[in-house]
């Protein structure tokens, strides 16, 4: 690691946290919300993670609560916490060896589903006391509309500065919002579901929230290990399905989406959960559109450039994000 004031500070932090002498520290990833370093010490290899403080959600607290729960309940395939320095927002984690998951197989989909089911089976009273809600938990139609509305308002505030985006926002996004909200409300009423009431605590589960191939590693034996639990917490079980099958970082086949859906629904109660998922799926799609299009916001773009200089031109990225949102909306809504 070449010397610089920043990297010297990282090395000093690694030395404070490591239980044995640190031989080398290597910068690995400047992530969208944190930094990762590989720490080679006398007793093994660790990952040093520095969490961003510039966020409304305490990502460090959420992830450490998740990892403590996994360790206490014997859930494998996840990192273990070696040391924490709360004042500088660093955590030293056990190193997870593996390669990026480039292609998701049917076996991988089953592994993702089984991990979600394992989390639910491990829940105990202590988890209820120590773990908070997932990031932007989707516990009711009302909550989801509020989340989508807030994201869309931020986009509306800058659309005049984004000529590539303004026509899509006015002619497609807003009409889709109105139509899909009305559809979700009708479907909930038909099924006897309270659109505005939060799902009761006893029917919630723990979900990773941001869950997919981008947060997994393929180990030498072909099985998956799971990383990055900064959004972890309590949510509606069907949120796990909607967030996984529509995640823009993965290209799943129709059969893979159906496989994950069936496997998780079978565990969480079959028809009632399936009905709730079907009624709320349009709102999950709108929520994903808001997240995808958030890349168009100038502040998000600056944040992304700081972490990923290889992103390319903004015009190109904007067009790609609009195309992703358009494809997703077409699955649930077609303009008259």
C-alpha atoms as one frame of an Amber mdcrd trajectory, in Angstrom:
protein
   0.000   0.000   0.000   1.608   3.251  -1.152   1.939   5.792   1.602  -0.429
   8.752   1.832  -2.058  10.534   4.763  -5.308   8.635   4.138  -3.710   5.213
   3.791  -1.399   5.820   6.730  -4.507   6.494   8.821  -6.066   3.244   7.573
  -2.964   1.300   8.521  -2.997   2.866  11.992  -6.649   1.875  12.404  -5.941
  -1.684  11.273  -3.143  -1.952  13.803  -5.409  -0.737  16.601  -8.130  -3.246
  15.739  -6.170  -6.319  14.711  -5.513  -8.857  17.479  -2.056  -9.573  16.013
   0.648  -7.739  14.115  -0.493  -6.270  10.776   1.760  -7.186   7.871  -0.028
  -5.480   5.002  -3.123  -3.422   4.205  -4.480  -3.221   0.654  -7.232  -0.934
  -0.589  -9.825  -3.141  -2.280 -13.014  -1.287  -2.937 -14.194   2.249  -2.646
 -17.850   1.372  -2.421 -20.869   3.543  -2.920 -21.328   3.969   0.813 -18.157
   2.635   2.424 -14.540   1.626   1.902 -13.088  -1.886   2.145  -9.470  -2.842
   2.846  -7.792  -6.246   3.028  -5.755  -6.614   6.212  -3.122  -9.340   6.374
  -2.158 -10.057   9.976  -0.112 -12.748  11.668  -3.192 -14.750  12.632  -4.992
 -14.470   9.305  -6.747 -12.145   6.876  -9.430  -9.599   7.735 -11.613  -7.069
   5.945 -11.464  -3.552   7.383 -14.668  -1.708   6.584 -15.110   2.031   6.966
 -18.730   3.161   6.981 -19.923   6.475   5.641 -21.246   8.917   8.222 -23.072
  10.948   5.571 -26.342   9.037   5.651 -29.680   9.234   7.420 -29.490   5.540
   8.236 -26.835   4.143  10.565 -25.481   1.478   8.223 -22.795   0.396  10.655
 -25.273  -0.198  13.458 -27.590  -2.177  11.179 -24.830  -4.410   9.841 -23.224
  -5.066  13.211 -26.630  -6.008  14.665 -27.135  -8.410  11.764 -23.703 -10.005
  12.125 -24.148 -10.359  15.903 -27.477 -12.110  15.285 -25.897 -14.479  12.744
 -23.063 -15.364  15.105 -25.372 -15.895  18.078 -27.789 -18.083  16.121 -25.134
 -20.094  14.272 -25.931 -18.798  10.790 -22.921 -19.487   8.613 -21.731 -18.141
   5.277 -21.453 -14.580   6.628 -18.576 -12.500   8.040 -17.735 -12.491  11.732
 -16.907  -9.329  13.665 -13.373  -9.250  15.069 -13.289  -5.688  16.421 -15.151
  -2.379  16.198 -14.058   1.243  16.547 -17.335   3.106  16.752 -15.890   6.607
  17.004 -14.155   6.297  13.609 -16.888   4.076  12.110 -14.601   1.114  11.384
 -15.218  -2.609  11.788 -12.696  -5.394  11.379 -14.443  -8.427   9.918 -13.348
 -11.958   9.196 -12.225 -12.319   5.592 -14.632 -14.110   3.243 -12.787 -15.902
   0.462 -14.553 -16.243  -2.866 -15.138 -14.891  -6.364 -17.847 -12.523  -7.630
 -21.059 -14.250  -8.691 -21.092 -13.491 -12.396 -23.947 -15.785 -13.402 -26.793
 -16.830 -11.115 -27.705 -20.513 -11.414 -30.839 -22.329 -10.308 -28.850 -23.684
  -7.365 -27.838 -20.133  -6.446 -31.460 -18.994  -6.441 -32.306 -21.852  -4.086
 -29.380 -20.823  -1.856 -30.608 -17.220  -1.680 -34.117 -18.407  -0.806 -32.851
 -20.879   1.786 -30.773 -18.165   3.448 -33.874 -15.974   3.781 -35.792 -18.908
   5.267 -32.910 -19.670   7.628 -33.035 -16.098   8.914 -36.728 -16.443   9.688
 -36.272 -19.757  11.502 -33.500 -18.255  13.646 -35.638 -15.394  15.003 -35.955
 -15.239  18.776 -37.157 -12.719  21.351 -33.732 -11.138  21.607 -33.747 -10.317
  17.899 -36.963  -8.404  18.436 -35.286  -6.245  21.068 -31.930  -5.693  19.387
 -32.709  -5.291  15.670 -34.614  -2.411  14.090 -36.663  -2.162  10.926 -35.047
  -2.766   7.563 -34.087   0.301   5.576 -37.289   1.803   4.153 -39.315  -1.133
   5.428 -42.343  -1.911   3.242 -44.799  -2.701   6.022 -47.902  -1.198   4.385
 -49.104   0.279   1.117 -49.204   3.666   2.817 -45.528   3.473   3.756 -44.514
   2.379   0.287 -46.419   5.243  -1.325 -44.687   7.694   1.011 -41.276   6.289
   0.047 -42.036   6.415  -3.672 -43.550   9.883  -3.408 -40.483  11.245  -1.621
 -38.161   9.818  -4.279 -40.304  11.127  -7.127 -40.459  14.619  -5.592 -36.669
  14.781  -5.494 -36.631  13.824  -9.160 -39.292  16.413 -10.022 -37.199  19.130
  -8.384 -34.359  18.585 -10.876 -36.192  17.435 -14.002 -35.837  20.847 -15.640
 -32.069  20.329 -15.489 -32.344  16.889 -17.097 -33.720  17.207 -20.643 -33.228
  13.468 -21.185 -35.495  12.759 -18.254 -38.275  15.383 -18.150 -40.443  13.856
 -20.936 -40.208  10.408 -19.354 -41.147  11.800 -15.945 -44.189  13.733 -17.220
 -45.516  11.304 -19.816 -44.698   7.965 -18.224 -43.595   8.038 -14.612 -46.346
  10.220 -13.126 -49.220   8.521 -15.001 -47.819   5.138 -13.976 -47.650   6.259
 -10.341 -51.321   7.285 -10.360 -52.496   4.171 -12.196 -50.494   1.687 -10.123
 -51.486   3.295  -6.826 -55.139   3.006  -7.805 -54.635  -0.600  -8.891 -52.907
  -1.533  -5.626 -55.657   0.069  -3.563 -58.353  -1.784  -5.535 -56.583  -5.115
  -5.202 -56.053  -4.668  -1.463 -59.722  -3.787  -0.980 -60.805  -6.821  -3.015
 -58.629  -9.106  -0.890 -59.706  -7.540   2.398 -56.223  -6.132   3.095 -55.808
  -2.879   4.997 -53.739  -0.730   2.636 -52.767   1.784   5.331 -52.091  -0.442
   8.355 -48.598  -1.761   9.098 -48.193  -5.522   9.027 -48.423  -6.806  12.633
 -45.097  -7.462  14.329 -45.772 -11.189  14.670 -46.033 -11.532  10.874 -42.777
  -9.742  10.063 -39.404 -11.322   9.452 -35.754 -10.323   9.185 -34.533  -9.620
   5.662 -31.195  -8.501   4.195 -33.182  -6.023   2.043 -30.332  -5.409  -0.437
 -29.919  -9.041  -1.449 -28.521 -10.518  -4.615 -25.494 -11.618  -6.596 -23.730
  -8.288  -6.003 -23.647  -9.042  -2.261 -22.503 -12.652  -2.532 -19.291 -14.556
  -3.208 -18.827 -17.953  -4.799 -16.612 -20.088  -2.601 -14.170 -22.733  -3.826
 -16.757 -25.504  -3.364 -19.311 -23.599  -5.476 -21.547 -22.555  -2.571 -22.388
 -18.940  -1.784 -21.302 -16.677   1.050 -23.299 -13.524   1.816 -22.010 -10.012
   2.526 -23.146  -6.440   3.207 -26.063  -6.235   5.618 -26.290  -2.450   5.976
 -30.024  -2.444   5.154 -30.874  -5.465   7.328 -33.901  -5.506   9.626 -37.575
  -6.270  10.138 -39.925  -6.150   7.164 -42.815  -7.880   5.434 -41.669 -11.346
   4.250 -42.955 -10.643   0.743 -40.558  -7.685   0.528 -37.764 -10.246   0.283
 -39.389 -11.631  -2.844 -40.132  -8.312  -4.541 -36.684  -6.872  -3.883 -34.879
 -10.017  -5.044 -36.774 -10.807  -8.234 -36.758  -7.189  -9.453 -33.222  -6.276
  -8.390 -31.659  -4.323 -11.286 -28.184  -5.697 -10.510 -29.281  -9.197 -11.602
 -30.739 -10.650 -14.775 -32.866 -13.540 -13.568 -34.876 -15.748 -15.899 -38.631
 -16.069 -15.480 -38.164 -19.569 -14.064 -35.580 -18.330 -11.542 -37.899 -15.571
 -10.343 -40.726 -18.072  -9.999 -38.455 -20.506  -8.144 -37.427 -17.927  -5.538
 -41.012 -16.748  -5.153 -42.414 -20.263  -4.683 -39.732 -21.345  -2.242 -40.103
 -18.317   0.013 -43.908 -18.199  -0.183 -44.169 -21.859   0.761 -42.296 -21.089
   3.976 -44.214 -17.902   4.769 -47.762 -19.130   4.466 -48.683 -19.723   0.857
 -51.875 -18.079  -0.392 -52.285 -15.138   2.070 -48.692 -14.011   1.501 -49.035
 -14.582  -2.242 -52.175 -12.423  -2.341 -50.427  -9.610  -0.457 -47.431  -9.820
  -2.775 -49.609  -9.672  -5.884 -51.552  -6.684  -4.584 -48.450  -4.707  -3.623
 -46.141  -5.730  -6.458 -46.917  -2.578  -8.523 -45.790  -0.423  -5.596 -42.566
  -2.407  -5.264 -41.996  -1.762  -8.973 -42.521   1.975  -8.477 -40.157   1.877
  -5.508 -37.483   0.216  -7.623 -38.011   2.846 -10.336 -37.383   5.579  -7.771
 -34.158   3.874  -6.670 -32.962   3.291 -10.238 -33.706   6.871 -11.270 -32.058
   8.253  -8.158 -28.797   7.965 -10.116 -29.990  10.968 -12.108 -29.823  13.277
  -9.104 -26.706  15.477  -9.273 -25.703  14.716  -5.684 -25.994  10.974  -6.266
 -23.911  11.260  -9.406 -21.149  13.089  -7.543 -21.272  10.419  -4.837 -21.000
   7.642  -7.418 -18.071   9.302  -9.194 -16.172   9.489  -5.921 -16.542   5.738
  -5.479 -16.496   4.528  -9.109 -14.503   6.694 -11.477 -15.090   4.175 -14.297
 -18.815   4.898 -14.520 -18.497   6.813 -17.794 -20.411   9.838 -19.036 -23.465
  11.090 -17.211 -25.600  11.214 -20.368 -24.878   7.551 -20.982 -25.667   6.598
 -17.394 -28.906   8.611 -17.403 -30.109   6.951 -20.587 -29.312   3.522 -19.150
 -31.179   4.223 -15.903 -34.227   5.580 -17.715 -34.231   2.476 -19.945 -34.109
   0.214 -16.854 -37.031   2.039 -15.257 -38.994   1.942 -18.496 -38.533  -1.829
 -18.845 -39.623  -2.421 -15.273 -42.745  -0.270 -15.607 -43.787  -2.072 -18.778
 -44.192  -5.259 -16.754 -46.951  -3.645 -14.699 -48.419  -0.769 -16.687 -49.077
   0.227 -20.263 -50.288   3.751 -21.149 -53.671   3.962 -22.806
